[in-house]
């Protein structure tokens, strides 16, 4: 097995137990709002959930949540970090 294969596997093994908790945190932050990855990360920083800017804490979980039908992309707007347009996410509301 190559070194990159090993490190990728090790990274996955480290994150797997944390995925559900992180997804729950992200859904909680989103609530009824529409937010970009950067905005979610900033809020997690501001509330002390994470200690440094880590886009990878949020972005992969949003992709998984989208695949599960729990969030969707609702538009785009400039990133608070780069100024480039990025996706805006929102939680999918269950049918009443």
N, C-alpha and C positions, 0 to 999 in steps of 0.2 A: 504494500500500500504506500502511495506517495505521501510526502509530508503534507501537501495541501489537502489531500483526501483525509488524512488523520486529523488535521486541525479543523476542517469543516465538520467532521463527525463529532469531534470533541465539543465544538461550539453548539451543535445541535443538541447533544446530550445535556449540556448545561442549561439550555433555554427551555427544553421541553416541559419540565415541571413548572415553569414560570408562565407559560403561555396563557393559561386560563385566567390567572390572577391579573396579568397585564391587560388582557382583553377586557376584563371587568372594570379595571381602573379607567381604561380609555373610554368605554361606554359611559361610565359615570361622569367623566369630564365632559364628554360631548353633550349628554343630556338632550335638551331640545335645541341646542345650538348647532350652527354650521361652522366648522373650524378646519383649518389646514393642519398638516402635520406639525409645522413649526409653532403654530398657536397652541396646540395640545402640549407639545414639549415644553414651551414656555410656562404654561400653567402648571405642569408637573414640577418644573424647577421652582416656580414661585411658591408652591405649596409644600415643597420639601420632599416630594415623593421620589424625585431623582436629584442627584447632587451636581450633575454637569449636563450640558446640552448633548443629548444622545438621540438623534433621529431614529436610530435603529431600535430604540425601546418601543417606538410607536408604529413606524411605517410597516414593518412586516405583520404586525397584529392587525392593522387596518386591512391589509390585503386578505388575511385569513377571515376576518369578520365580513368582508365583502363577499367572499366565496361562500360563507354561511348564510348570506342574505340578511345580515344584521346591520350593516351600514351600506351607504351608497355614495357615489360622487355626485354632487349637486351643482357643481360649477367650478370656477377657477378664479383666483385673485392673486395679487402679488404676495410673495413670501416675505415675512417680516425680517428674515435674515438676508436674503439675496436680492429681493426686489423682482425676481423672475416669477412669472405666473406658475402656480401650482394648484393641485386639486383641492377642492373644498369638500369635506366629508360631513355627512349627517347620519344619525341613527335612523333605521327604518322603523316606522311605527307599525305595530301589529294592527290588524283589522279589528275593529270593534264589534 
